[in-house]
Amino acid sequence: MVQQDNSQGLRAIAPRYLTIPGLLHGLGVMQKGTSIDLTVRDVQGKERTVIVEGMPNPDQKGWVSLRDTSEAASPAYLKFRDKPYWFEYLPATKAVYFQYNAVRNDPQEDTEKFTQRLLDFIDKSDVERLIVDVRWNGGGNSFLNQPIVNGIIGCRKVNKRGSLFVITGRQMFSAAQNFTTDLERALDPIFVGEPTGSSPNFVGESVRFALPYSKMEGSISDLYWQRSWPMDHRNWIAPDLPAAPSVELFKVNRDPAMEAILAYIKR
């Protein structure tokens, strides 16, 4: 039921499917298609059964969050997930944190202009490290990656072991995987976080089709991307510094990946 290149894809997508009443009913998880009985455990460890009613496309605005969502309290990786790319300077570690959330052009500043601004800042500032965060990047147009990859290759300040970190995770696919594989082949980054959500070589893109009798529509990937060597059969790119997320850390606005990087720098 869940499209995936590896088990990370299942971990990323399956929770969304668990919110679809019709699907749960069809799989026999729900006795009826309108509500489900769930056994939940509260923070004190007490268990109880609750009935959750289905609703059409609920608007999440106004929902109570587990964490303090104010910009001041939020860690960098949760601040601007709606932006395709942005960066900030971390003076304590002389590092630039660059979050790459989508492989598409921002109408206000395309990828090439953004990359040049990023590189100019690194060149003119007291920077020793670049942290590239692609953990939320679900892909896009792979051809837009090249200016960023080429720019990092040509940046002597960060193009060396110990100065370039790449944060990866289960949510990254498609063009984001190509970007990560390109960095691995051309540079010597330290990967941090979780294994990538796809494999170095994978089948991507998609075309729509209709079944001849039922007329039901679907989509299927049909383009093979070989960004790594032909014999590379890895399921993912594994982190050098494993740092898995958890609900406990999320609730208190801690970023395990950044904490792992800071610990590496200080050692």
URPE-V279701 format. One record per helix or strand. SS is the DSSP state (alpha for helix, beta for strand). FROM is the first residue (numbers start at 0). TO is the last residue. If there is no record, write none. Layout:
((SS & FROM & TO) (SS & FROM & TO))
This chain:
((alpha & 6 & 16) (alpha & 20 & 25) (beta & 31 & 31) (beta & 34 & 40) (beta & 46 & 52) (alpha & 75 & 77) (beta & 84 & 89) (alpha & 90 & 92) (beta & 94 & 99) (beta & 102 & 102) (beta & 105 & 105) (beta & 108 & 108) (alpha & 110 & 123) (beta & 128 & 132) (beta & 139 & 139) (alpha & 141 & 143) (alpha & 145 & 152) (beta & 163 & 167) (alpha & 173 & 185) (beta & 189 & 192) (beta & 200 & 203) (beta & 206 & 209) (beta & 216 & 219) (beta & 222 & 225) (beta & 240 & 241) (alpha & 246 & 250) (alpha & 255 & 265))
